[in-house]
Amino acid sequence: MRRTAWLLIVIITAIIATGCWDNLDLERRALVLGTAIDLAPKGEGQRKDEQVEVTMEMPILRLMAAKGGGGGGGRDGAAKELPTWRLTLSGLTVDEAISKAATRAERRLFFGHQKVIIIGEELARRQKINEVLDFWPRHSEGYLATTILLSAGPARNLLAAQPKFAQSVSMFLYEQAERQFRTSRFVKHNLADIIAAVAAGRDILISQATLVPGQGAPELQVSGTGVIKEGKLVGWLDPAETQAAVWITGEFKGGDILALSVPELARMISLKLYKLDTDVRPQFAGDRLSMAINLDIKADITEKIGGRSTLKAQELQQVEERAGAKIKQRVQQLVTKLQQEYQADTLGFGRKIEQRDPRRWESIKDNWRQVFTQMPVVVEVKVSIRHVGMVN
């Protein structure tokens, strides 16, 4: 009995110590944190076929351990080299490019912990997004929750940035994309979301990452979105337009601040939107089709500039009406832009019609883009202020 117990202990210890049979030691792996994909620049002697350029960011673990929890910025904002290594390769496909790492890196690339994939603007306009991303869902280490971003300009430029507190560009962009609960100025989509949407023929929005002027050097920013129509990038929505899109689609997580000028009260008011109920419903009147958008918003006053007196009930109503009018205008401008400039149904109106009246949808789906551009959209917004702060 005792010999059997000892034997079991030895077997369990051996399993725990060795792990899976096909595991590769951490010291023999290069962990890819993020990947940027662009069209490869054309040089002399290059093949006529258009190539892609893949830039991968990998941590240098010994340097990260030496830096501890410190970030990438130096003292007094001076740029400091990040504890990461960037490897750039090119090929006719992403897979061919990555396979060339065997000639440049002594470790095998590992994608199981990849946080972000960034697609350059030129490539996103020329090639379908699902084709650009096709390598990862097919790869045994592909992580379907990887965050997908679009770059305004070449994606490779973003990986050369120097974030002040993060130890890698990929981790900075990933953490920024996780902050949707604080703002609706971007949307968060992962690899699985985008592959499924494009495969189903849906138009979608993907968050934009860009470099903006900073103290001494450009800084990274995740804000605004790219409009994906029939799988390709056709244009951009600015942060305010992106907010309006998030309000309509019901992806609002809270935290938006609306700065509001109220001339009749000689005041500037900041409202924090903390709850939003969205109702998007197709309206049928014979052969006439329209869309009704109703937004019911709860908000708090977080700042008041001008005027010493407290806000009376009638004045609060004026603030609510002013806020509702501003939000309505922003939503209408967004809808007009999507209908007239991009002809892209990123708000999911077509799906609403299909859910409400499948038979009618069957009759218009082949001509949906034309119907979409001509369809009247009626917007109604109600704002209710619940709290005015500790001081009033």
C-alpha positions in Angstrom: 0.0 0.0 0.0 2.8 2.4 1.0 4.7 1.5 -2.3 1.6 2.3 -4.3 1.2 5.7 -2.6 4.9 6.5 -3.3 4.5 5.5 -6.9 1.5 7.8 -7.4 3.4 10.7 -5.8 6.3 10.1 -8.2 4.0 10.0 -11.3 2.1 13.2 -10.3 5.4 15.1 -9.5 6.8 14.0 -12.9 3.7 15.3 -14.7 3.7 18.7 -12.9 7.4 19.1 -13.4 7.5 18.3 -17.1 4.2 19.9 -18.2 2.7 19.1 -21.6 4.8 16.8 -23.9 5.1 19.4 -26.6 5.8 22.4 -24.5 8.8 24.6 -25.4 10.8 26.2 -22.6 10.2 29.9 -22.1 13.9 30.6 -22.7 13.5 29.1 -26.2 10.5 31.2 -27.2 10.1 34.8 -28.5 6.8 36.0 -27.2 5.0 38.2 -29.8 3.1 40.9 -27.9 1.9 42.8 -31.0 2.0 42.8 -34.8 1.8 45.6 -37.3 0.9 44.8 -40.9 1.5 47.1 -43.9 2.0 47.0 -47.6 5.7 46.5 -48.1 7.5 49.5 -49.7 8.5 48.8 -53.3 12.3 48.8 -53.8 14.6 48.0 -56.7 14.8 44.3 -57.6 11.6 43.5 -55.6 9.2 40.9 -57.1 6.4 42.4 -59.1 3.8 40.9 -56.8 2.6 43.1 -54.0 4.1 42.1 -50.7 3.1 42.6 -47.1 5.4 43.8 -44.4 5.0 42.3 -40.9 6.6 44.1 -37.8 6.4 42.2 -34.5 7.2 43.5 -31.1 8.7 41.0 -28.6 9.8 41.6 -25.0 13.4 41.1 -23.9 12.6 39.4 -20.7 15.9 40.0 -18.9 15.6 43.7 -19.6 12.0 43.8 -18.5 12.9 42.1 -15.2 15.7 44.6 -14.7 13.4 47.5 -15.2 10.8 46.1 -12.9 7.5 48.0 -13.0 9.0 51.1 -14.6 7.8 52.5 -17.9 9.4 53.4 -21.1 9.9 57.1 -20.4 13.1 58.5 -19.0 13.6 61.2 -16.4 12.1 64.6 -17.3 10.3 63.0 -20.2 13.4 62.0 -22.1 12.9 59.1 -24.5 14.3 55.8 -23.2 14.7 52.6 -25.1 11.9 50.1 -24.4 12.9 46.6 -23.3 11.5 45.1 -26.5 12.8 43.9 -29.9 11.1 44.7 -33.2 11.5 42.3 -36.1 10.4 43.4 -39.6 9.9 40.8 -42.3 8.1 40.8 -45.7 6.5 38.3 -48.0 3.7 37.6 -50.4 1.6 36.5 -47.4 1.7 37.0 -43.7 2.7 33.4 -43.2 5.5 33.6 -45.7 6.8 36.8 -44.0 6.7 35.3 -40.5 8.4 32.0 -41.6 11.5 34.1 -42.5 12.0 34.7 -38.8 13.8 31.4 -38.7 16.7 33.2 -40.5 16.7 36.2 -38.1 15.8 34.9 -34.6 17.3 32.2 -32.6 14.0 31.6 -30.8 10.7 30.3 -32.1 8.0 32.9 -32.3 5.0 32.3 -30.0 1.7 34.1 -30.6 -0.3 32.7 -27.7 0.1 35.9 -25.7 -0.4 38.4 -28.5 -2.3 41.5 -27.4 -2.9 43.6 -30.5 -2.8 43.4 -34.3 -2.5 46.8 -36.1 -3.4 47.1 -39.8 -1.9 50.0 -41.8 -4.2 52.4 -43.6 -3.0 51.7 -47.1 -3.3 47.9 -46.7 -6.7 48.2 -45.1 -7.9 50.2 -48.1 -6.5 47.8 -50.7 -7.1 44.4 -49.2 -10.1 42.9 -47.3 -9.6 42.9 -43.5 -10.5 39.2 -43.2 -7.9 38.3 -45.7 -5.2 40.4 -43.9 -6.1 38.6 -40.6 -6.6 35.1 -42.1 -3.3 33.7 -40.8 -4.2 34.0 -37.1 -7.5 32.1 -36.8 -5.9 29.3 -38.8 -2.7 29.2 -36.6 -2.7 26.7 -33.6 -1.5 29.6 -31.3 -4.0 32.1 -32.7 -5.7 34.0 -29.9 -9.2 35.0 -31.0 -9.5 37.7 -28.3 -6.6 39.7 -29.7 -7.5 43.4 -30.1 -7.6 44.7 -33.7 -6.7 48.3 -34.5 -6.4 50.4 -37.6 -3.5 52.8 -38.1 -3.8 56.3 -39.6 -0.8 55.8 -41.8 1.8 53.0 -41.7 1.2 50.6 -38.7 4.9 50.0 -38.3 5.4 53.6 -37.1 3.3 53.0 -34.0 5.6 50.2 -32.8 8.5 52.7 -32.8 6.7 55.0 -30.3 8.0 55.5 -26.7 5.1 55.3 -24.2 5.9 57.0 -20.9 4.7 54.4 -18.5 4.2 51.1 -20.4 7.1 48.8 -21.1 5.8 48.0 -24.6 3.7 49.7 -27.3 1.5 46.6 -27.6 0.7 46.6 -23.9 -0.1 50.4 -24.0 -2.5 50.0 -27.0 -4.1 47.0 -25.4 -4.7 48.8 -22.1 -6.1 51.8 -23.9 -8.5 49.7 -25.9 -9.8 48.2 -22.6 -10.9 51.6 -21.3 -14.2 51.8 -23.2 -16.0 52.0 -19.8 -14.5 55.5 -19.5 -15.3 56.8 -23.0 -17.1 56.0 -26.2 -14.6 57.7 -28.4 -13.5 54.3 -29.8 -14.9 50.8 -30.0 -13.3 47.5 -28.9 -13.4 44.6 -31.3 -11.3 41.5 -31.2 -10.2 39.1 -33.9 -13.2 36.8 -33.5 -15.7 39.8 -33.8 -14.2 41.1 -37.0 -13.8 37.8 -38.8 -17.4 36.9 -38.0 -18.8 40.3 -39.0 -16.9 40.5 -42.3 -17.7 36.9 -43.2 -21.4 37.7 -42.7 -21.1 40.7 -45.0 -21.7 43.3 -42.3 -20.2 46.8 -42.3 -18.4 47.5 -39.0 -16.2 50.1 -37.2 -12.7 49.4 -36.0 -10.8 51.6 -33.6 -8.1 53.9 -34.9 -4.6 54.2 -33.3 -2.4 57.1 -34.3 0.5 59.2 -33.3 -0.2 62.7 -31.9 2.1 65.6 -30.9 3.4 65.1 -27.4 6.0 66.5 -25.0 9.3 66.1 -26.9 8.1 63.2 -29.0 4.9 61.9 -30.6 2.5 60.0 -28.3 0.1 57.2 -29.0 -3.6 57.7 -29.0 -6.6 55.3 -29.5 -9.5 57.5 -30.6 -12.0 57.5 -33.5 -12.8 54.6 -35.8 -12.3 53.4 -39.4 -15.4 52.6 -41.5 -15.2 49.0 -42.9 -17.4 48.6 -46.0 -17.5 45.2 -47.8 -14.4 44.3 -45.9 -12.2 47.3 -46.7 -11.5 50.6 -45.1 -13.4 53.4 -46.9 -12.9 56.3 -44.4 -12.8 57.6 -40.8 -15.1 58.8 -38.1 -13.8 61.3 -35.7 -14.1 60.8 -31.9 -17.4 62.7 -31.6 -18.9 60.8 -34.5 -17.7 57.5 -33.0 -19.5 58.4 -29.7 -22.7 58.9 -31.6 -22.3 55.6 -33.3 -21.8 53.8 -30.0 -24.9 55.5 -28.5 -27.0 54.2 -31.4 -25.6 50.6 -31.4 -26.1 50.2 -27.7 -22.4 49.5 -27.0 -22.3 52.4 -24.5 -20.4 51.5 -21.3 -20.7 54.8 -19.5 -18.3 57.7 -18.7 -18.9 60.1 -21.6 -18.6 63.8 -20.8 -20.8 66.3 -22.7 -19.6 69.9 -22.4 -22.6 72.1 -23.0 -22.9 75.9 -23.5 -26.2 77.3 -22.2 -26.2 81.0 -23.4 -29.6 81.8 -21.9 -28.2 80.9 -18.5 -24.8 82.3 -19.2 -23.2 79.1 -18.1 -21.0 76.2 -19.3 -22.2 72.8 -18.0 -20.4 69.4 -18.0 -22.7 66.4 -18.0 -21.6 62.9 -17.4 -23.7 60.4 -19.2 -24.0 57.3 -17.0 -27.0 55.4 -18.4 -28.4 55.2 -22.0 -31.3 53.2 -23.3 -31.4 52.8 -27.0 -34.4 51.8 -29.2 -33.7 51.5 -32.9 -36.8 50.4 -34.7 -37.8 50.2 -38.4 -41.1 51.8 -39.3 -43.3 50.5 -42.2 -46.0 52.5 -43.9 -47.1 50.6 -47.0 -44.0 50.4 -49.2 -42.4 53.3 -47.4 -39.6 52.4 -45.0 -38.0 54.6 -42.3 -35.9 54.1 -39.2 -36.7 55.6 -35.7 -33.9 56.1 -33.2 -34.9 56.9 -29.6 -32.3 57.6 -26.9 -33.2 57.9 -23.3 -30.2 59.3 -21.4 -29.6 59.7 -17.7 -26.9 62.2 -16.7 -25.2 64.0 -13.8 -23.9 67.6 -13.6 -20.2 67.3 -12.9 -19.1 70.9 -13.5 -20.8 74.3 -13.7 -19.0 77.5 -14.9 -20.6 80.9 -14.6 -23.4 82.2 -12.3 -23.4 81.9 -8.5 -27.0 81.0 -8.0 -28.2 77.4 -7.7 -29.9 75.9 -10.7 -33.7 76.0 -10.3 -36.0 73.3 -11.7 -36.9 75.3 -14.7 -33.2 75.9 -15.5 -32.4 72.3 -15.1 -35.1 71.6 -17.7 -33.4 74.1 -20.1 -30.1 72.2 -19.6 -31.8 68.9 -20.4 -33.4 70.3 -23.5 -30.1 71.9 -24.7 -28.2 68.6 -24.1 -30.9 66.6 -25.9 -30.7 69.0 -28.9 -26.9 68.7 -29.1 -26.9 64.9 -28.9 -29.7 64.7 -31.5 -27.7 67.0 -33.9 -24.6 64.8 -33.5 -26.5 61.6 -34.2 -28.2 63.1 -37.3 -24.9 64.3 -38.6 -23.4 60.8 -38.2 -26.3 59.1 -39.9 -26.1 61.5 -42.8 -22.4 60.9 -43.2 -22.8 57.1 -43.2 -25.7 57.3 -45.7 -24.3 59.9 -48.1 -20.5 59.8 -47.9 -19.7 56.2 -47.2 -23.0 54.3 -47.9 -22.0 52.0 -45.1 -24.5 50.5 -42.7 -22.2 50.2 -39.7 -25.1 51.0 -37.3 -26.9 47.7 -38.2 -30.1 49.1 -39.6 -30.3 46.2 -42.0 -30.2 43.6 -39.2 -33.0 45.5 -37.4 -35.2 45.2 -40.5 -34.4 41.5 -40.9 -35.3 40.8 -37.3 -38.6 42.8 -37.5 -39.8 41.7 -40.9 -37.8 38.9 -42.5 -40.0 38.8 -45.6 -39.6 42.5 -46.4 -35.8 42.1 -45.8 -35.6 39.4 -48.4 -37.2 41.7 -50.9 -34.8 44.6 -50.4 -31.5 43.0 -49.3 -30.0 42.7 -52.8 -30.6 46.5 -53.2 -29.9 47.4 -49.6 -27.2 50.0 -50.1 -29.4 52.1 -52.3 -32.4 51.7 -49.9 -30.1 52.6 -47.0 -28.9 55.9 -48.6 -32.5 57.1 -49.2 -34.2 55.9 -46.1 -35.5 58.6 -43.7 -34.1 58.4 -40.2 -36.0 60.1 -37.3 -34.1 60.8 -34.1 -35.6 61.6 -30.7 -33.5 62.2 -27.6 -34.6 62.6 -24.0 -32.0 63.7 -21.3 -32.8 63.5 -17.6 -30.5 65.0 -15.0 -30.6 63.1 -11.8 -27.7 64.5 -9.7 -26.2 67.9 -9.6 -23.2 67.2 -7.4 -22.3 67.8 -3.8 -22.3 71.6 -4.2 -25.2 73.3 -5.9 
